[in-house]
Amino acid sequence: MLTGRLRTGALTDASLLRRFTDDVFEPLQRVDQRCWAELYLGALLAVAGKKTLQQLARAVSPTPTVARGLQQFINSSPWDWTPVRRRLAHAAIDYAAEHGTPRAWTLAELTIPKRGEQSVGVHRRFDTKTGRVINCQRAIGLFLAADTRCVPVDWSLLLGDSWCGDEKRRRRARIPEAVLARPAWAHILDLVTGVAAQPRLASIPWALDLRRIDNAGVVVEGLARHGLDFVCEVGAEQLVTLPNAASPAATIKDLMSRNWARRPHQVTHQTVTGKCEVFAVHSGPVRLLPRSGDPSASPRVHRALAAFTPNAMGGRQKVRFWITNLTDRRVEEILALARRGTASDSALADLATEFGVQDFEGRSFPGWHHHITMASAAYAFRYLCAKSVGDPGSHRAAGVSRA
């Protein structure tokens, strides 16, 4: 039996964290697991800077028992993160409903730089932000965008053939048999399916930026197939057709300029600096070109929008394209929802710098999912629930035995 205490930078309202843990981690079968979850959450919130397992343990107790317990809870304990994330999503919706409106589901790609080749999923890829090849893990996160915050609630770790096709690597990283190497769009559809299966979650629309996703049309059709409302930004080369089945395929850029450029809709948008911008939006019905290449195989008619945004430097206007099934909504409403598509950017940065997403040193598939679930829960608690974080105080968790 061991009692842990966060010794520095702890939460003023420890009972609030206890209630949050009891709610979100209620699916954990054992009391001691929920106690370790509370300690791990509290440590993530209390420790400043890099959040290694050793530093988190020292925030709770100097005894080796705590370090071993936290390590076992994250890396070895066989708890299922899926129902915990489901509870986290509902908690985020509850908060958003109390403080405004849950606006949209959106996605973000997380890149975690890594050294070595042992961490699950690590591979070398070209990073467009730095312009160089890096060693990293890659994941896709599902976020709930509310009026004031964007909260992470689910994750999918992308694994390539070098991991899924290597039996020794699979066994060492404890990758489940059902996990296969799949493209990013397939992971996105898994997240979509998970939301669609829960009526309360499915009522919230989707705002996605699919410009860098191969087969973006497959994601759009998946959203439509599940009966979900959506607006998705796509690249200029996305293939579409007119509703007429005999219409040839064309890029959305060419089709929009050829058919609806003469009837622009003028939209006024106020920027974060308070400046009002007026830009033209073209809109018209389209169908996606299905993966088979046969236009007649994709009967759903969507609405395409092309927005010509002003260029502050006086050069050519920037053009952005969206596809939506909100055919009865005003253009202004659709674009307001579309802007939620990048709402997760700031949350992603906070997760990396404030909640230890990039600090996890474990190498297993379950360990990675456990840690990022805890980091997401800590983010949700700080920004959705906590009355006071970072003030001196104490936090206790009794009854902790083993993970």
Contacts in CASP RR format, 6 or more apart in sequence:
PFRMAT RR
TARGET T0000
AUTHOR 0000-0000-0000
METHOD contacts of the structure
MODEL  1
MLTGRLRTGALTDASLLRRFTDDVFEPLQRVDQRCWAELYLGALLAVAGK
KTLQQLARAVSPTPTVARGLQQFINSSPWDWTPVRRRLAHAAIDYAAEHG
TPRAWTLAELTIPKRGEQSVGVHRRFDTKTGRVINCQRAIGLFLAADTRC
VPVDWSLLLGDSWCGDEKRRRRARIPEAVLARPAWAHILDLVTGVAAQPR
LASIPWALDLRRIDNAGVVVEGLARHGLDFVCEVGAEQLVTLPNAASPAA
TIKDLMSRNWARRPHQVTHQTVTGKCEVFAVHSGPVRLLPRSGDPSASPR
VHRALAAFTPNAMGGRQKVRFWITNLTDRRVEEILALARRGTASDSALAD
LATEFGVQDFEGRSFPGWHHHITMASAAYAFRYLCAKSVGDPGSHRAAGV
SRA
1 399 0 8 1.000
1 400 0 8 1.000
1 401 0 8 1.000
2 61 0 8 1.000
2 63 0 8 1.000
2 65 0 8 1.000
2 66 0 8 1.000
2 399 0 8 1.000
2 400 0 8 1.000
2 401 0 8 1.000
3 396 0 8 1.000
3 397 0 8 1.000
3 398 0 8 1.000
3 399 0 8 1.000
3 400 0 8 1.000
4 39 0 8 1.000
4 60 0 8 1.000
4 61 0 8 1.000
4 66 0 8 1.000
4 396 0 8 1.000
4 397 0 8 1.000
4 400 0 8 1.000
5 60 0 8 1.000
5 61 0 8 1.000
5 394 0 8 1.000
5 395 0 8 1.000
5 396 0 8 1.000
6 39 0 8 1.000
6 42 0 8 1.000
6 43 0 8 1.000
6 46 0 8 1.000
6 59 0 8 1.000
6 60 0 8 1.000
6 394 0 8 1.000
6 395 0 8 1.000
7 59 0 8 1.000
7 60 0 8 1.000
7 61 0 8 1.000
8 46 0 8 1.000
8 59 0 8 1.000
9 46 0 8 1.000
9 48 0 8 1.000
9 390 0 8 1.000
9 391 0 8 1.000
9 392 0 8 1.000
9 393 0 8 1.000
10 42 0 8 1.000
10 46 0 8 1.000
10 59 0 8 1.000
10 390 0 8 1.000
10 392 0 8 1.000
10 393 0 8 1.000
10 394 0 8 1.000
10 395 0 8 1.000
11 17 0 8 1.000
11 42 0 8 1.000
11 45 0 8 1.000
11 46 0 8 1.000
11 386 0 8 1.000
11 388 0 8 1.000
11 389 0 8 1.000
11 390 0 8 1.000
11 391 0 8 1.000
11 393 0 8 1.000
11 395 0 8 1.000
12 387 0 8 1.000
12 388 0 8 1.000
12 389 0 8 1.000
12 390 0 8 1.000
12 391 0 8 1.000
12 392 0 8 1.000
12 393 0 8 1.000
13 386 0 8 1.000
13 387 0 8 1.000
13 388 0 8 1.000
14 393 0 8 1.000
14 394 0 8 1.000
14 395 0 8 1.000
14 396 0 8 1.000
16 385 0 8 1.000
16 386 0 8 1.000
16 387 0 8 1.000
17 38 0 8 1.000
17 41 0 8 1.000
17 42 0 8 1.000
17 45 0 8 1.000
17 381 0 8 1.000
17 386 0 8 1.000
17 395 0 8 1.000
18 38 0 8 1.000
18 397 0 8 1.000
20 41 0 8 1.000
20 91 0 8 1.000
20 377 0 8 1.000
20 381 0 8 1.000
20 385 0 8 1.000
21 34 0 8 1.000
21 37 0 8 1.000
21 38 0 8 1.000
21 41 0 8 1.000
22 34 0 8 1.000
23 87 0 8 1.000
23 91 0 8 1.000
24 84 0 8 1.000
24 87 0 8 1.000
24 88 0 8 1.000
24 91 0 8 1.000
24 377 0 8 1.000
24 380 0 8 1.000
25 33 0 8 1.000
25 34 0 8 1.000
25 37 0 8 1.000
25 38 0 8 1.000
25 84 0 8 1.000
25 87 0 8 1.000
25 377 0 8 1.000
26 34 0 8 1.000
26 87 0 8 1.000
27 80 0 8 1.000
27 83 0 8 1.000
27 84 0 8 1.000
27 86 0 8 1.000
27 87 0 8 1.000
28 34 0 8 1.000
28 37 0 8 1.000
28 79 0 8 1.000
28 84 0 8 1.000
29 79 0 8 1.000
31 399 0 8 1.000
32 399 0 8 1.000
32 400 0 8 1.000
32 401 0 8 1.000
32 402 0 8 1.000
32 403 0 8 1.000
33 73 0 8 1.000
33 77 0 8 1.000
33 79 0 8 1.000
33 403 0 8 1.000
35 397 0 8 1.000
35 398 0 8 1.000
35 399 0 8 1.000
35 400 0 8 1.000
36 69 0 8 1.000
36 70 0 8 1.000
36 73 0 8 1.000
36 77 0 8 1.000
36 397 0 8 1.000
36 400 0 8 1.000
36 403 0 8 1.000
37 73 0 8 1.000
37 374 0 8 1.000
37 377 0 8 1.000
38 397 0 8 1.000
39 60 0 8 1.000
39 66 0 8 1.000
39 70 0 8 1.000
39 397 0 8 1.000
39 400 0 8 1.000
40 56 0 8 1.000
40 70 0 8 1.000
40 73 0 8 1.000
40 74 0 8 1.000
40 374 0 8 1.000
41 374 0 8 1.000
41 377 0 8 1.000
41 378 0 8 1.000
41 381 0 8 1.000
42 59 0 8 1.000
42 378 0 8 1.000
42 395 0 8 1.000
43 51 0 8 1.000
43 56 0 8 1.000
43 57 0 8 1.000
43 59 0 8 1.000
43 60 0 8 1.000
43 70 0 8 1.000
44 51 0 8 1.000
44 56 0 8 1.000
44 355 0 8 1.000
44 356 0 8 1.000
44 374 0 8 1.000
44 375 0 8 1.000
44 378 0 8 1.000
45 378 0 8 1.000
45 381 0 8 1.000
45 382 0 8 1.000
45 386 0 8 1.000
45 389 0 8 1.000
45 390 0 8 1.000
46 59 0 8 1.000
46 390 0 8 1.000
46 395 0 8 1.000
47 55 0 8 1.000
47 56 0 8 1.000
47 59 0 8 1.000
50 356 0 8 1.000
50 359 0 8 1.000
51 355 0 8 1.000
51 356 0 8 1.000
51 359 0 8 1.000
52 359 0 8 1.000
52 361 0 8 1.000
53 67 0 8 1.000
53 70 0 8 1.000
53 71 0 8 1.000
53 74 0 8 1.000
53 361 0 8 1.000
54 67 0 8 1.000
56 70 0 8 1.000
57 66 0 8 1.000
57 67 0 8 1.000
57 70 0 8 1.000
57 71 0 8 1.000
58 67 0 8 1.000
60 66 0 8 1.000
60 70 0 8 1.000
69 400 0 8 1.000
69 402 0 8 1.000
69 403 0 8 1.000
70 403 0 8 1.000
72 402 0 8 1.000
72 403 0 8 1.000
73 370 0 8 1.000
73 403 0 8 1.000
74 362 0 8 1.000
74 367 0 8 1.000
74 370 0 8 1.000
74 371 0 8 1.000
74 374 0 8 1.000
74 403 0 8 1.000
75 362 0 8 1.000
75 364 0 8 1.000
75 366 0 8 1.000
75 367 0 8 1.000
75 370 0 8 1.000
76 403 0 8 1.000
77 370 0 8 1.000
77 403 0 8 1.000
78 366 0 8 1.000
79 370 0 8 1.000
81 369 0 8 1.000
81 370 0 8 1.000
81 373 0 8 1.000
84 373 0 8 1.000
84 377 0 8 1.000
85 153 0 8 1.000
85 154 0 8 1.000
85 155 0 8 1.000
85 373 0 8 1.000
85 376 0 8 1.000
86 198 0 8 1.000
88 151 0 8 1.000
88 153 0 8 1.000
88 373 0 8 1.000
88 376 0 8 1.000
88 377 0 8 1.000
88 380 0 8 1.000
89 144 0 8 1.000
89 153 0 8 1.000
89 154 0 8 1.000
89 198 0 8 1.000
89 201 0 8 1.000
90 200 0 8 1.000
90 201 0 8 1.000
91 380 0 8 1.000
91 384 0 8 1.000
91 385 0 8 1.000
92 102 0 8 1.000
92 144 0 8 1.000
92 146 0 8 1.000
92 151 0 8 1.000
92 153 0 8 1.000
92 380 0 8 1.000
92 384 0 8 1.000
93 102 0 8 1.000
93 144 0 8 1.000
93 200 0 8 1.000
93 201 0 8 1.000
93 204 0 8 1.000
95 146 0 8 1.000
95 384 0 8 1.000
95 385 0 8 1.000
96 102 0 8 1.000
96 103 0 8 1.000
96 144 0 8 1.000
96 146 0 8 1.000
96 147 0 8 1.000
99 146 0 8 1.000
99 147 0 8 1.000
99 148 0 8 1.000
100 146 0 8 1.000
100 147 0 8 1.000
101 146 0 8 1.000
101 147 0 8 1.000
102 144 0 8 1.000
102 145 0 8 1.000
102 146 0 8 1.000
102 204 0 8 1.000
103 145 0 8 1.000
103 146 0 8 1.000
103 147 0 8 1.000
103 204 0 8 1.000
103 205 0 8 1.000
103 207 0 8 1.000
103 337 0 8 1.000
103 340 0 8 1.000
103 343 0 8 1.000
104 144 0 8 1.000
104 145 0 8 1.000
104 204 0 8 1.000
104 205 0 8 1.000
104 206 0 8 1.000
104 207 0 8 1.000
104 337 0 8 1.000
104 340 0 8 1.000
104 341 0 8 1.000
104 343 0 8 1.000
105 142 0 8 1.000
105 143 0 8 1.000
105 144 0 8 1.000
105 145 0 8 1.000
105 195 0 8 1.000
105 201 0 8 1.000
105 204 0 8 1.000
105 205 0 8 1.000
105 206 0 8 1.000
105 207 0 8 1.000
106 142 0 8 1.000
106 143 0 8 1.000
106 145 0 8 1.000
106 150 0 8 1.000
106 206 0 8 1.000
106 207 0 8 1.000
106 208 0 8 1.000
106 209 0 8 1.000
106 340 0 8 1.000
106 341 0 8 1.000
106 342 0 8 1.000
106 343 0 8 1.000
106 344 0 8 1.000
107 140 0 8 1.000
107 141 0 8 1.000
107 142 0 8 1.000
107 143 0 8 1.000
107 188 0 8 1.000
107 191 0 8 1.000
107 208 0 8 1.000
107 209 0 8 1.000
107 344 0 8 1.000
108 140 0 8 1.000
108 141 0 8 1.000
108 143 0 8 1.000
108 344 0 8 1.000
108 345 0 8 1.000
108 347 0 8 1.000
108 348 0 8 1.000
109 138 0 8 1.000
109 139 0 8 1.000
109 140 0 8 1.000
109 141 0 8 1.000
109 184 0 8 1.000
109 212 0 8 1.000
110 138 0 8 1.000
110 139 0 8 1.000
110 140 0 8 1.000
110 141 0 8 1.000
110 155 0 8 1.000
110 348 0 8 1.000
110 351 0 8 1.000
110 352 0 8 1.000
110 357 0 8 1.000
111 127 0 8 1.000
111 134 0 8 1.000
111 136 0 8 1.000
111 137 0 8 1.000
111 138 0 8 1.000
112 136 0 8 1.000
112 137 0 8 1.000
112 138 0 8 1.000
112 139 0 8 1.000
112 352 0 8 1.000
112 357 0 8 1.000
112 358 0 8 1.000
113 134 0 8 1.000
113 135 0 8 1.000
113 136 0 8 1.000
113 358 0 8 1.000
114 122 0 8 1.000
114 135 0 8 1.000
114 136 0 8 1.000
114 137 0 8 1.000
115 135 0 8 1.000
116 122 0 8 1.000
116 135 0 8 1.000
117 135 0 8 1.000
118 363 0 8 1.000
119 137 0 8 1.000
119 362 0 8 1.000
119 363 0 8 1.000
119 368 0 8 1.000
120 137 0 8 1.000
120 157 0 8 1.000
120 159 0 8 1.000
120 163 0 8 1.000
120 173 0 8 1.000
120 175 0 8 1.000
120 363 0 8 1.000
120 364 0 8 1.000
120 365 0 8 1.000
120 368 0 8 1.000
121 137 0 8 1.000
121 138 0 8 1.000
121 157 0 8 1.000
121 158 0 8 1.000
121 159 0 8 1.000
121 160 0 8 1.000
121 163 0 8 1.000
121 173 0 8 1.000
122 135 0 8 1.000
122 136 0 8 1.000
122 137 0 8 1.000
123 135 0 8 1.000
123 136 0 8 1.000
123 137 0 8 1.000
123 138 0 8 1.000
123 160 0 8 1.000
123 162 0 8 1.000
123 163 0 8 1.000
124 133 0 8 1.000
124 134 0 8 1.000
124 135 0 8 1.000
124 136 0 8 1.000
125 133 0 8 1.000
125 134 0 8 1.000
125 136 0 8 1.000
125 138 0 8 1.000
126 132 0 8 1.000
126 133 0 8 1.000
126 134 0 8 1.000
127 133 0 8 1.000
127 134 0 8 1.000
127 136 0 8 1.000
137 157 0 8 1.000
137 368 0 8 1.000
138 157 0 8 1.000
138 158 0 8 1.000
139 155 0 8 1.000
139 156 0 8 1.000
139 157 0 8 1.000
139 158 0 8 1.000
139 372 0 8 1.000
140 155 0 8 1.000
140 156 0 8 1.000
140 158 0 8 1.000
140 184 0 8 1.000
140 187 0 8 1.000
140 188 0 8 1.000
140 191 0 8 1.000
141 152 0 8 1.000
141 154 0 8 1.000
141 155 0 8 1.000
141 156 0 8 1.000
141 191 0 8 1.000
141 344 0 8 1.000
142 152 0 8 1.000
142 153 0 8 1.000
142 154 0 8 1.000
142 155 0 8 1.000
142 191 0 8 1.000
142 195 0 8 1.000
143 150 0 8 1.000
143 151 0 8 1.000
143 152 0 8 1.000
143 153 0 8 1.000
143 343 0 8 1.000
143 344 0 8 1.000
143 347 0 8 1.000
144 150 0 8 1.000
144 151 0 8 1.000
144 153 0 8 1.000
144 204 0 8 1.000
145 207 0 8 1.000
145 340 0 8 1.000
145 341 0 8 1.000
145 343 0 8 1.000
145 344 0 8 1.000
149 347 0 8 1.000
149 383 0 8 1.000
149 384 0 8 1.000
150 343 0 8 1.000
150 344 0 8 1.000
150 346 0 8 1.000
150 347 0 8 1.000
151 347 0 8 1.000
151 376 0 8 1.000
151 379 0 8 1.000
151 380 0 8 1.000
151 383 0 8 1.000
151 384 0 8 1.000
152 344 0 8 1.000
152 347 0 8 1.000
152 351 0 8 1.000
152 376 0 8 1.000
152 379 0 8 1.000
152 380 0 8 1.000
153 376 0 8 1.000
153 380 0 8 1.000
154 191 0 8 1.000
154 194 0 8 1.000
155 369 0 8 1.000
155 372 0 8 1.000
155 373 0 8 1.000
155 376 0 8 1.000
156 187 0 8 1.000
156 188 0 8 1.000
156 190 0 8 1.000
156 191 0 8 1.000
157 365 0 8 1.000
157 368 0 8 1.000
157 369 0 8 1.000
158 182 0 8 1.000
158 184 0 8 1.000
158 187 0 8 1.000
159 175 0 8 1.000
159 179 0 8 1.000
159 180 0 8 1.000
159 181 0 8 1.000
160 181 0 8 1.000
161 181 0 8 1.000
162 169 0 8 1.000
163 169 0 8 1.000
163 170 0 8 1.000
163 173 0 8 1.000
163 175 0 8 1.000
163 181 0 8 1.000
164 170 0 8 1.000
164 175 0 8 1.000
164 179 0 8 1.000
164 180 0 8 1.000
164 181 0 8 1.000
165 181 0 8 1.000
169 175 0 8 1.000
172 363 0 8 1.000
173 363 0 8 1.000
173 364 0 8 1.000
173 365 0 8 1.000
174 364 0 8 1.000
174 365 0 8 1.000
174 366 0 8 1.000
175 365 0 8 1.000
176 365 0 8 1.000
179 365 0 8 1.000
183 214 0 8 1.000
183 215 0 8 1.000
184 213 0 8 1.000
184 214 0 8 1.000
185 213 0 8 1.000
185 214 0 8 1.000
185 215 0 8 1.000
185 216 0 8 1.000
185 218 0 8 1.000
185 219 0 8 1.000
188 208 0 8 1.000
188 213 0 8 1.000
188 219 0 8 1.000
189 218 0 8 1.000
189 219 0 8 1.000
189 222 0 8 1.000
192 206 0 8 1.000
192 219 0 8 1.000
192 222 0 8 1.000
192 223 0 8 1.000
192 226 0 8 1.000
192 228 0 8 1.000
193 226 0 8 1.000
194 201 0 8 1.000
195 201 0 8 1.000
195 202 0 8 1.000
195 204 0 8 1.000
195 228 0 8 1.000
196 202 0 8 1.000
196 226 0 8 1.000
196 227 0 8 1.000
196 228 0 8 1.000
202 226 0 8 1.000
202 227 0 8 1.000
202 228 0 8 1.000
205 228 0 8 1.000
205 229 0 8 1.000
205 230 0 8 1.000
205 231 0 8 1.000
205 326 0 8 1.000
205 337 0 8 1.000
206 223 0 8 1.000
206 228 0 8 1.000
206 229 0 8 1.000
206 230 0 8 1.000
206 231 0 8 1.000
206 232 0 8 1.000
207 230 0 8 1.000
207 231 0 8 1.000
207 232 0 8 1.000
207 337 0 8 1.000
207 338 0 8 1.000
207 339 0 8 1.000
207 340 0 8 1.000
207 341 0 8 1.000
207 343 0 8 1.000
208 219 0 8 1.000
208 230 0 8 1.000
208 231 0 8 1.000
208 232 0 8 1.000
208 233 0 8 1.000
208 341 0 8 1.000
209 232 0 8 1.000
209 233 0 8 1.000
209 341 0 8 1.000
209 342 0 8 1.000
210 216 0 8 1.000
210 217 0 8 1.000
210 219 0 8 1.000
210 220 0 8 1.000
210 232 0 8 1.000
210 233 0 8 1.000
210 234 0 8 1.000
210 235 0 8 1.000
211 233 0 8 1.000
211 234 0 8 1.000
211 235 0 8 1.000
213 219 0 8 1.000
215 291 0 8 1.000
216 232 0 8 1.000
216 234 0 8 1.000
216 235 0 8 1.000
216 238 0 8 1.000
217 234 0 8 1.000
217 238 0 8 1.000
217 288 0 8 1.000
217 323 0 8 1.000
218 291 0 8 1.000
219 232 0 8 1.000
220 230 0 8 1.000
220 232 0 8 1.000
220 234 0 8 1.000
220 288 0 8 1.000
220 302 0 8 1.000
220 323 0 8 1.000
221 288 0 8 1.000
221 290 0 8 1.000
221 298 0 8 1.000
221 300 0 8 1.000
223 230 0 8 1.000
223 232 0 8 1.000
223 325 0 8 1.000
224 230 0 8 1.000
224 300 0 8 1.000
224 302 0 8 1.000
224 325 0 8 1.000
229 325 0 8 1.000
229 326 0 8 1.000
230 324 0 8 1.000
230 325 0 8 1.000
230 326 0 8 1.000
231 322 0 8 1.000
231 323 0 8 1.000
231 324 0 8 1.000
231 326 0 8 1.000
231 334 0 8 1.000
231 337 0 8 1.000
231 338 0 8 1.000
232 322 0 8 1.000
232 323 0 8 1.000
232 324 0 8 1.000
233 320 0 8 1.000
233 321 0 8 1.000
233 322 0 8 1.000
233 338 0 8 1.000
233 341 0 8 1.000
234 252 0 8 1.000
234 321 0 8 1.000
234 322 0 8 1.000
234 323 0 8 1.000
235 252 0 8 1.000
235 321 0 8 1.000
236 251 0 8 1.000
236 252 0 8 1.000
236 253 0 8 1.000
236 319 0 8 1.000
236 321 0 8 1.000
237 251 0 8 1.000
237 252 0 8 1.000
237 253 0 8 1.000
238 251 0 8 1.000
238 252 0 8 1.000
238 288 0 8 1.000
238 321 0 8 1.000
238 323 0 8 1.000
239 249 0 8 1.000
239 250 0 8 1.000
239 251 0 8 1.000
239 252 0 8 1.000
239 288 0 8 1.000
239 289 0 8 1.000
240 249 0 8 1.000
240 250 0 8 1.000
240 251 0 8 1.000
240 252 0 8 1.000
240 255 0 8 1.000
240 286 0 8 1.000
240 287 0 8 1.000
240 288 0 8 1.000
240 289 0 8 1.000
240 304 0 8 1.000
240 323 0 8 1.000
241 247 0 8 1.000
241 248 0 8 1.000
241 249 0 8 1.000
241 250 0 8 1.000
241 255 0 8 1.000
241 286 0 8 1.000
241 287 0 8 1.000
241 288 0 8 1.000
241 289 0 8 1.000
241 295 0 8 1.000
242 255 0 8 1.000
242 259 0 8 1.000
242 285 0 8 1.000
242 286 0 8 1.000
242 287 0 8 1.000
243 285 0 8 1.000
243 286 0 8 1.000
243 287 0 8 1.000
243 301 0 8 1.000
245 295 0 8 1.000
245 296 0 8 1.000
247 295 0 8 1.000
249 289 0 8 1.000
249 293 0 8 1.000
249 295 0 8 1.000
250 258 0 8 1.000
252 286 0 8 1.000
252 304 0 8 1.000
252 306 0 8 1.000
252 321 0 8 1.000
252 323 0 8 1.000
253 306 0 8 1.000
253 319 0 8 1.000
253 321 0 8 1.000
255 286 0 8 1.000
255 304 0 8 1.000
256 282 0 8 1.000
256 284 0 8 1.000
256 304 0 8 1.000
256 306 0 8 1.000
256 321 0 8 1.000
257 282 0 8 1.000
257 306 0 8 1.000
259 284 0 8 1.000
260 282 0 8 1.000
260 283 0 8 1.000
260 284 0 8 1.000
260 306 0 8 1.000
261 282 0 8 1.000
263 282 0 8 1.000
264 280 0 8 1.000
264 281 0 8 1.000
264 282 0 8 1.000
264 308 0 8 1.000
265 280 0 8 1.000
265 281 0 8 1.000
265 282 0 8 1.000
265 283 0 8 1.000
265 331 0 8 1.000
266 278 0 8 1.000
266 279 0 8 1.000
266 280 0 8 1.000
266 281 0 8 1.000
267 278 0 8 1.000
267 279 0 8 1.000
267 280 0 8 1.000
267 281 0 8 1.000
267 307 0 8 1.000
267 331 0 8 1.000
267 332 0 8 1.000
267 335 0 8 1.000
268 276 0 8 1.000
268 277 0 8 1.000
268 278 0 8 1.000
269 276 0 8 1.000
269 277 0 8 1.000
269 278 0 8 1.000
269 279 0 8 1.000
269 335 0 8 1.000
270 276 0 8 1.000
270 277 0 8 1.000
271 277 0 8 1.000
277 309 0 8 1.000
277 310 0 8 1.000
278 310 0 8 1.000
279 307 0 8 1.000
279 308 0 8 1.000
279 309 0 8 1.000
279 310 0 8 1.000
279 317 0 8 1.000
280 307 0 8 1.000
280 308 0 8 1.000
281 305 0 8 1.000
281 306 0 8 1.000
281 307 0 8 1.000
281 308 0 8 1.000
281 331 0 8 1.000
281 335 0 8 1.000
282 305 0 8 1.000
282 306 0 8 1.000
282 308 0 8 1.000
283 303 0 8 1.000
283 304 0 8 1.000
283 305 0 8 1.000
283 306 0 8 1.000
283 331 0 8 1.000
284 303 0 8 1.000
284 304 0 8 1.000
284 305 0 8 1.000
285 301 0 8 1.000
285 302 0 8 1.000
285 303 0 8 1.000
285 304 0 8 1.000
285 327 0 8 1.000
286 301 0 8 1.000
286 302 0 8 1.000
286 303 0 8 1.000
286 304 0 8 1.000
286 323 0 8 1.000
287 295 0 8 1.000
287 298 0 8 1.000
287 299 0 8 1.000
287 300 0 8 1.000
287 301 0 8 1.000
287 302 0 8 1.000
288 298 0 8 1.000
288 300 0 8 1.000
288 302 0 8 1.000
288 323 0 8 1.000
289 295 0 8 1.000
289 298 0 8 1.000
290 297 0 8 1.000
290 298 0 8 1.000
300 325 0 8 1.000
301 327 0 8 1.000
302 323 0 8 1.000
302 324 0 8 1.000
302 325 0 8 1.000
302 327 0 8 1.000
303 323 0 8 1.000
303 324 0 8 1.000
303 325 0 8 1.000
303 326 0 8 1.000
303 327 0 8 1.000
303 334 0 8 1.000
304 321 0 8 1.000
304 322 0 8 1.000
304 323 0 8 1.000
305 321 0 8 1.000
305 322 0 8 1.000
305 323 0 8 1.000
305 324 0 8 1.000
305 331 0 8 1.000
305 334 0 8 1.000
305 335 0 8 1.000
306 319 0 8 1.000
306 320 0 8 1.000
306 321 0 8 1.000
307 319 0 8 1.000
307 320 0 8 1.000
307 321 0 8 1.000
307 322 0 8 1.000
307 335 0 8 1.000
308 317 0 8 1.000
308 318 0 8 1.000
308 319 0 8 1.000
309 317 0 8 1.000
309 318 0 8 1.000
309 319 0 8 1.000
309 320 0 8 1.000
310 317 0 8 1.000
311 317 0 8 1.000
311 318 0 8 1.000
322 334 0 8 1.000
322 335 0 8 1.000
322 338 0 8 1.000
324 334 0 8 1.000
324 338 0 8 1.000
326 333 0 8 1.000
326 334 0 8 1.000
326 337 0 8 1.000
347 379 0 8 1.000
350 379 0 8 1.000
351 357 0 8 1.000
351 375 0 8 1.000
351 376 0 8 1.000
351 379 0 8 1.000
352 358 0 8 1.000
354 379 0 8 1.000
355 375 0 8 1.000
355 376 0 8 1.000
355 378 0 8 1.000
355 379 0 8 1.000
356 375 0 8 1.000
357 371 0 8 1.000
357 372 0 8 1.000
357 375 0 8 1.000
360 367 0 8 1.000
360 368 0 8 1.000
360 371 0 8 1.000
360 372 0 8 1.000
362 368 0 8 1.000
362 371 0 8 1.000
382 389 0 8 1.000
END
